[in-house]
Amino acid sequence: MNPLQPKKLLLSKWTAVAPVAKNKHFLVSKVIACAPPSQEIEAIELEAVFSKDVVRMDWRALRDPALWLQGWV
């Protein structure tokens, strides 16, 4: 897997290994940063492709290949 860069997360595509709320394919719809001046990423919002449900989570969870695969598989 390629190294995950937080600055390039917006609009990236992800597949859940196990379905999340009956959804498997997601798009990063929002990147939530901490208050300035640190500008570190705090969390992301994943939007399900079919149902448009939104899931908020820590962006580092995407690094776990047992939970998430990059791209739509």
Secondary structure as UniProt FT lines:
FT   HELIX           6..8
FT   TURN            10..11
FT   STRAND          13..20
FT   TURN            21..22
FT   STRAND          23..33
FT   TURN            36..38
FT   STRAND          41..48
FT   TURN            49..51
FT   STRAND          54..57
FT   HELIX           59..63
FT   TURN            65..67
FT   STRAND          68..70
//
